[in-house]
Amino acid sequence: MYSAENYFWGWTVYTFGVGCVLSCLWYLLRKVSITSLRHNLLLIAVVFLLTPVTAYQDDSHLAPAFFVSLYEGWVIELGFQRGFAPILAMTVLSLMLFIISRMVFGKIRKPPRVRVRPAFSSDKRRRSNL
C-alpha cells in the first residue's frame, strides 16, 4: 500500500497530465462552430478523466475512476461497474448543471428588448438617416 503523500503526488502529476491532454483536445476542438457542442465535449472529457473513486475496496485513498475501472475489468475481472458508475453519475450531474447555468446566464446577459431613445432626438432626424 502507498501512503497519503504518494497518492497526493500521484494526483498532482496526473492532474498536470490531464491538463496537457485537455489543452490538446481544446486545440483540436477550437474550430467547431457550435459552442455548446464544444463545451459539452470538453466537460465530458474532464469528468471522464478526473472523477475519483477509492483505489481499493478496503482503503480510503482515491484514484481516477477510469483507471480503476480498467484495472478491475481486465486484470481482476470484477467488471467495469465500480469505476463506470461514478463517471456516469458525474457526467449526468455536470451536464445538467452546465445546461442550467447556461440558461440562467443567458437570461441575465440578454439586452433589453426596447431601445431607449435620447430625449433630444426628433423624428425628422431619424427619418433623414434612413
Protein Blocks (a to p, Z undefined) as FASTA:
>chain_A
ZZfklmmmmmmmmmmmmmmmmmmmmmmmmmpmblklmmmmmmmmmmmmmpccdfbfkbcb
dcdfklmmmmmmmmnonojklmmmmmmmmmmmmmmmmmmmmmmmmmmmpccfbdcddfkb
cfklmmmmZZ
